[in-house]
Amino acid sequence: TPKPSSAASDVYKRQAYDTAAGFWQDVIDTAYAQAEEALSTDEYAVVQQEQGDWEAALEPAVQEIRAQHGEDEMAAASAVVDFYKERAKSLCQSIYNATGALPQFPNTSGEAQG
């Protein structure tokens, strides 16, 4: 049986991974929203299809990742974050290839802007 401090630590780690996945989802949402303006019609059609496929596969992919890691919740959570990160990277790369610039991202520090 894990010590209470170890169990609490695992809870905090899991929360950190969940927060990280949420930040990557924000990056995905931001990049996808900007893709329509940044990309040609044909390029955007490809990105739209890829995004639809990714969204449709998201829940089954997360379930599969968790199943692959079994009892190791931390490894599973890390792999889920990587799954989000790879999609974000792909979207950003598409925009960068088309424009030579990365998407404009909102401040995620939690501090007021301005």
N, C-alpha and C positions, 0 to 999 in steps of 0.2 A: 504494500500500500504506500503510495507516495506521501511524503510529508506535506502538511498543509501549505507550507511556503512554496513547495515545488508545484503543487496543484494550482495555487494562486498565480504563480509565475506562468504556468501554461495557459491560464485564462487570459492573462495580459498579453502573452505572445499571440494567442489566437485573435484577440481583439486588434492587435497591431496588424496582423495579416489581413483581417477583414477591412480595416481602415485603408490599408495599402491597395487592396482590390478595388475599393470604392474610389480611391484617387485615380487608379488606372482607368476605371469606367468613366470618370469625368474627362480624362484625356481622350478616350475613345469618342465620347459624345461631342466634345469640342472639335476634335479633328474631323469627325464625320460631318458635323454641321458646316464646317468651313470648306469641305471638299467640293461641294457643289459650285462654289464661286471660283475655287482655285484650279479645278480640273476642266479639261475639255469635256464635251458632252459624252464622247465615247469612253474617256477615262473614268468619268463619274459613273457611267452605267456599269462598268466593271466593279468599281468600288461599292456601288449600291448592291450588286449581286453578292459580292464577298461579304458585305456587312449583314445582309439578310441571312446568308448561309451561316455566318458566325453566330448571329443571335439565335437562330433556330437550333444550332448545335450546342449552345452555351450550357444549358442545364444538363443534357446528357453527358457532355464532356466533363463538367464538374463532378457529376456522379461517378463517372469512370475514373477520374483522377483520384477521388477519395477511395474508391474500391481498390485501385492499384496499390495504394499506400496502407490499406488496412487499418491497423491500430495506431499507426504513426500519424497522428493528427497534425503535428507541426510540419512534417514533410508534405502532407496533402495540402495544407493551407499555403505553403510556399509554392507548390506546383500550380495551385489555382491562381495565385498572384502572377506567376510566370505566364500562364495562359492569357490573362488579361493584358499583360505587358507586351506580349508578342503581337497581339492584335493592334494595340496602340502604336507600336513600332511600325507595323505595316502601313497603317493609315498615314502616319507622319511621313514615312518614306515616300508614299505616293504623292503627297502634297509637296514635299521637298523636291522630288524629281521634276514636278511640273513647274514649280515657281522659284526654286533656289532658296526658299525660306521655309522655316517650320511654321506650323499654325501658331496663332496668337492664343496663349493660354491665360485663363483668369488666375489671379493670385490665390494660392491654396494655403497660404500660411495662417489664415484665420485673422490676420491683422487688417485693419481698415486701410483702404487704398485712397490716395488722393492727396 
